[in-house]
Amino acid sequence: MFDMDKMEAGLNELTGMDFEQAENAERMNGNMMPDISFSKSFQARLAAKALNVPIEKVKAAKINEFTTVTTQVSNFLFGNLAETVKTQSKNTAK
């Protein structure tokens, strides 16, 4: 249903301001997750922004597609972090 290449390109265009707007919207909706980045609802909101579709369209997706979309956002958000930690571990071990 969703074009994952389009979403990836859209995610690469998002800014810190987009992150803050999505976080503020989630907080106003009662999402009190300590680290909002781990929230599936927050990830869905970022996906919607990246895809330029209403959040309701992402949340209305079948569960397997919803989890695919939110997992891709999670990987986007934390992928570089994982690589950084891995690199630092290798450098520390030398």
JOFENVEN-V958817 format. One record per residue. N is the residue number from 1. RES is the residue in one letter. SS is DSSP state (a for helix, b for strand, c for the rest). OMEGA is omega as a letter, one per 40 degrees, with the letter a starting at -180 (* if undefined). D_LAST is the distance of its C-alpha to the last C-alpha in whole Angstrom. Layout:
# JOFENVEN-V958817
n=N res=RES ss=SS omega=OMEGA d_last=D_LAST
n=N res=RES ss=SS omega=OMEGA d_last=D_LAST
This chain:
# JOFENVEN-V958817
n=1 res=M ss=c omega=a d_last=46
n=2 res=F ss=c omega=i d_last=44
n=3 res=D ss=c omega=a d_last=42
n=4 res=M ss=a omega=i d_last=38
n=5 res=D ss=a omega=i d_last=38
n=6 res=K ss=a omega=i d_last=40
n=7 res=M ss=a omega=i d_last=38
n=8 res=E ss=a omega=i d_last=35
n=9 res=A ss=a omega=i d_last=36
n=10 res=G ss=a omega=i d_last=38
n=11 res=L ss=a omega=i d_last=35
n=12 res=N ss=a omega=i d_last=33
n=13 res=E ss=a omega=a d_last=36
n=14 res=L ss=c omega=a d_last=36
n=15 res=T ss=c omega=i d_last=36
n=16 res=G ss=a omega=i d_last=35
n=17 res=M ss=a omega=i d_last=39
n=18 res=D ss=a omega=i d_last=39
n=19 res=F ss=a omega=a d_last=37
n=20 res=E ss=a omega=i d_last=39
n=21 res=Q ss=a omega=i d_last=42
n=22 res=A ss=a omega=i d_last=41
n=23 res=E ss=a omega=i d_last=39
n=24 res=N ss=a omega=i d_last=43
n=25 res=A ss=a omega=i d_last=45
n=26 res=E ss=a omega=i d_last=43
n=27 res=R ss=a omega=i d_last=43
n=28 res=M ss=a omega=i d_last=47
n=29 res=N ss=c omega=i d_last=47
n=30 res=G ss=c omega=i d_last=46
n=31 res=N ss=c omega=a d_last=43
n=32 res=M ss=c omega=i d_last=41
n=33 res=M ss=c omega=a d_last=38
n=34 res=P ss=c omega=i d_last=35
n=35 res=D ss=c omega=a d_last=33
n=36 res=I ss=a omega=a d_last=35
n=37 res=S ss=a omega=a d_last=32
n=38 res=F ss=a omega=a d_last=32
n=39 res=S ss=c omega=i d_last=36
n=40 res=K ss=a omega=i d_last=38
n=41 res=S ss=a omega=i d_last=41
n=42 res=F ss=a omega=i d_last=39
n=43 res=Q ss=a omega=i d_last=37
n=44 res=A ss=a omega=i d_last=40
n=45 res=R ss=a omega=i d_last=41
n=46 res=L ss=a omega=i d_last=38
n=47 res=A ss=a omega=i d_last=39
n=48 res=A ss=a omega=i d_last=43
n=49 res=K ss=a omega=a d_last=42
n=50 res=A ss=a omega=a d_last=40
n=51 res=L ss=a omega=a d_last=43
n=52 res=N ss=c omega=i d_last=45
n=53 res=V ss=c omega=i d_last=47
n=54 res=P ss=c omega=i d_last=49
n=55 res=I ss=a omega=a d_last=46
n=56 res=E ss=a omega=i d_last=49
n=57 res=K ss=a omega=i d_last=49
n=58 res=V ss=a omega=a d_last=45
n=59 res=K ss=a omega=i d_last=46
n=60 res=A ss=c omega=a d_last=49
n=61 res=A ss=c omega=i d_last=47
n=62 res=K ss=c omega=a d_last=47
n=63 res=I ss=a omega=a d_last=44
n=64 res=N ss=a omega=i d_last=42
n=65 res=E ss=a omega=i d_last=42
n=66 res=F ss=a omega=a d_last=42
n=67 res=T ss=a omega=i d_last=38
n=68 res=T ss=a omega=a d_last=37
n=69 res=V ss=a omega=a d_last=38
n=70 res=T ss=a omega=i d_last=36
n=71 res=T ss=a omega=i d_last=33
n=72 res=Q ss=a omega=i d_last=33
n=73 res=V ss=a omega=i d_last=33
n=74 res=S ss=a omega=i d_last=30
n=75 res=N ss=a omega=i d_last=28
n=76 res=F ss=a omega=a d_last=29
n=77 res=L ss=a omega=a d_last=28
n=78 res=F ss=a omega=a d_last=25
n=79 res=G ss=a omega=i d_last=23
n=80 res=N ss=a omega=i d_last=22
n=81 res=L ss=a omega=i d_last=20
n=82 res=A ss=a omega=i d_last=19
n=83 res=E ss=a omega=i d_last=17
n=84 res=T ss=a omega=i d_last=16
n=85 res=V ss=a omega=i d_last=15
n=86 res=K ss=a omega=i d_last=13
n=87 res=T ss=a omega=i d_last=11
n=88 res=Q ss=a omega=i d_last=10
n=89 res=S ss=a omega=i d_last=9
n=90 res=K ss=a omega=a d_last=7
n=91 res=N ss=a omega=i d_last=5
n=92 res=T ss=a omega=a d_last=6
n=93 res=A ss=a omega=a d_last=4
n=94 res=K ss=c omega=* d_last=0
